[in-house]
Amino acid sequence: MTTLITGIVIAAHGRHYLVQTDSAKLQCVTRGKKSDVAVGDVVKLKLTSANQGVIEEITERDTLLYRSDQYKSKLLAANVSQLFIVVATEPGFSDDLVSRSLVAAEAAGVKVHIILNKIDVVASLEKTRQRVAFYASLGYPVHEVSATTQPEATCATLLPLLTGNSTILIGQSGMGKSSIINLIVPDADIAVREISAALDTGKHTTTFTRLYTIDDETAIIDSPGFQEFGLYHLTEGMLERAFPEFASYLGHCKFYNCHHTNEPECAIRTAVADGAIAPMRHALYLQLLHESSQKLY
């Protein structure tokens, strides 16, 4: 019987994966057409050559973050304990993307920190602070950094948060995720080139998710910038529980199966009318509820 080797998936591109074992980085594929492996997965594989293998098994995940549209799902990362949403003073960030990321994290049981980068751009700072203050009011910690102009202070702020966690960074292009990664992982550029060569993704593309190990207890995952964050996979029950400010009102509607859309004596809608829940958040809930009814896969 062939002995299976255990490793962690540190990069994924299409159906090709780079797996770090105790002794080597191996180029791996899955059996058949399966592509349900995520960066951060702990997998068991069979060697097919000195530097190649076939993934035979994915061990049980603690968490899984993914996004989906009505046709398919896109895995972001497995076994992460927290999410850093990176926003910046400029270019402007999307509240919709931030809000959807928060919902995804809540549904997956992942802690969230919002990282406000580029605080050296003072012209936009106050306006941006006001925007992120809304998320702080919901209970999500906000940390201000400037990765390029205040690198030491940025490391001092972020390293204690990262220690002992597996953290994924997400955000739109231009928010400064790469600058933050390069501060935390000094050899990140070299690692990206190695991974690109191993996955044969060409000289110019770095549009894959990759994991960097900082120590035995700490890892950081960089993801490509994206503009859309579909959550078609979340059920109605998962959605209403993914808005923490809804919690104290759930179960208090007139109807036990209330959808919080247009039913009479809905505790959630009453809270919106009273100013206890932000209209923007209820509107997002309704939009996500609509999307979850559209899925075709």
N, C-alpha and C positions, 0 to 999 in steps of 0.2 A: 504494500500500500504506500502510495506517494505521500510524503510528509508535506503538509501545507505550511507556508511561511506567512507570518503576520506582518502587516505593514500599515502605514497611514497614507492615504491619497493626498499628495501635496499639490497636484495640478491636474486639470482636466481640459481636454480640447476635443470636442466631438465625442467619439467613442474611444479615444486614446487617453490613457491616464499615466501619471508618473507617481510611483509608490515608493515611499522611503521605508526601508526595512532597517534592522539593526546595523547592517553592514553595507548596504548599497542603495542606489536609486535605480528602480527597475521600470522599464517601459512596459505597460500592461494593457491588455484588452479584456473585454468581457466575453463570455460564451455567447454565441449567436448574435442576435441584434439587440440585446439588452443594453440600455444606457442609463440605468437607474443608480449609478454610482456618483457620489458627491465628494467634493474636496472636504477633507476632514473625516471621511469614513475610515474606520479601522476595518481592513479587509484581510481575507485569507486567500493566498494565491499559490499557484503551482508554477514552478520555474519551467520555462521552455528553452531557455538558453542562459548564458552567463548574465545577461542584462535585460532579459525579457521574461514576462510571465503572463498567466491567464488568471483573472480574478474569479475565484470559485464561490466566494461567500462574502457577504457584508455582515459584520457583527451588529448586534442590536444597537440602535442609535439612542443617545440621550435626547437629542433635539434634531430637527430638520427645518431649515429655512428654505422656502422656495416661492417662486412667483408663477402665475399661470394666466393664460388667456382662455378663451372658450375652446380652443383646439388642443393645447398641449401645456405641459408643465416644464419649468426650467429650474433645476435644483441650484441653489446658491451655495449652501454649505451644511455639513452635518456636524453634530457634536459641539456646536458653539454654545458658550455660556452667556455671551453678551454681544451686543451689536453697537457699534459706533456709527451714528449717522453724521457724516461730515457735511457741514454747510459753510458758506463763506459770505463775507460782506459783498464780494463781487467775484464772478458774475452772480446775478440773482439766483436764488434757489427756488425750487418748486415746493409749495406747501402741500400739494397733493402727494408728491413723492414721499415727503417726510411723514405725512399722516398715514399713508399706506404702509410705510416701513414700520411705524409704531404698531399698527394693527397686526402685521405679520409677526412681529416679535412677541406681542402679547399672546397671540394664538399658539406660538411655538414654545412659550414658556422661557423666553430669553430676555435678560435684562437689557436696558437701553441707556446709552449716554449720548447726548447731542454735543458734538464738537463744533464750536464756532471758530473757524479758521480765518486768517487774514485780518485780525483785529487792528493791524497797522494801517489799514485803509480807513482812516478816520472819517472821511466824508460820508461813508455809508454805514458807519458803525452803530450810531444810535438807532437808526431806522431798523437795522438788522436785529439789534438787541431787543427791540420792541416785538419783533416778529417771533423770536425764539422764546421770549418771556411767556408767551401763550403756552408753549409746550412745558416750560418749567412749572406753570400753574397747574398742569395736569399731573405733576409729580415726576417728570423726567429731568434728571440733572443736566445742566448745561455747563460746559467748560470752555473757556475762551483761550485760544492759542494763536500764535503766529509762527507757523513752522519755518518760514524762510528768514524772518527778521529776528525772531526770539527763539532759536533752536533749543538752548539750554532750558529755558523756562517751559517750553513745550514738552520736552522730555520729563521734566520734573512734575508736570501736571499729569501726563498720560501714563508714565511707567507704573506708578502705584495702582492705577486702575486696571492695567493690563495684567499685572502679576497674578499668577494662579488661574488665569482664565484663558479660554480660547475665544478670541474676539474677531468678528468680521467687520470690516469697514465698508460701508456703502455710501454712495452719493453720486450726484451727477458729475459729468466730466467738468474739470476746471475748479473743483472745490478744494483741491490740494491734497487728495488722498495719497498720491505718490510721494509728495514732499514729506508727509507724516511717516509713511512707511520707510522712506530712506533714512529718516532720523532714527527710528526705532531699530531698523535692521540695516546696519551700515553696508552690508554686502548684497543688498537687495538687487541692485542693477546687475551684478554678476550672476546672481541666482536666476534672474529672469532670462538672461542670455542662455544659461545652461538649460533651463526648462524649455525655452523656445527651440533649442537645437534638439533636445530629447524628444519633444513632441512634433518636431518638424513643422512648426507653425510659421516658418519663414522669418526673414530678418526684421520685418517692420510691424508685425502684429504682437501686441501684448494683451489681446482681448481674451484672456482666460483668467479664471480665478486661481489664485495660488496661495499656499500656506507656507509661512515661515516659522520654524521652531525657534523660540528664544531660549527656553530651558525646558527641563522635563515636565514642568507644570504649566508652561506659558506658550501660547502660539498666537500669531496674528495672521489674518487672512485678508488679502486684497482682492477686490472684485472689480470687474470692468464698470466704468460709468454707464448708467442706463437712465433713460427718461421715463420709462413706463414701469409700473409695478402692479400687475394684475393679481387679484386675489380671488379668482373664480372658484378655487378649491375650498374656500371656507364656507361652512354651512351656516344657516341662520343662527343656530345656538352658539357656534364658535364666534360668530361676528359680534353678537350682543355682549359676550363675555370679554371681548378684546378691546372694549372701550371702558377703561377703569372707572370713569366718572358715571357710567350707567349702573354700577354694581349695587348701590344702595337703593335703587329704584326697581330693579328686576324683581318680579314676583308681586309687585304692588299694583299692577294694572287691573282693570276691571275683569278682563278676559285672560284666562291662564295661558292661552296660546296667542297672545297679542303680538303682532309683528312690528308695532311701534311706527306704523305708517299713517293710517287715518282712522284707527279705531277710537271710539269714545272712551273717555276716562282712562287714557293711557298715561301711566306715571312718567314715562320718558318724555312724551310730548308736553306734558304739563311742566316738567322741569325745564324744558327748552323755553317754553313761554314765560316761565318765572325768571329766566336768566341764569339758572343753575347749571345748565348744559349749553355749551356754545352751539348756535345754529349751524356753524360750519361742520362741526363734528356729527351732528345728527344727519346733515345732508350727505356727508361721506358714508355714514352707515346705510342710508337709503340707497345710495349709488352702488355700494358693495353688495347689498341685498339683491338689487336688480341684476348685477353681474353674475352672482352665484346661481341665479335661475336660468342663465343663458348657456351654461357650459354644454359642450357637445361631446366631450371625450369621456 
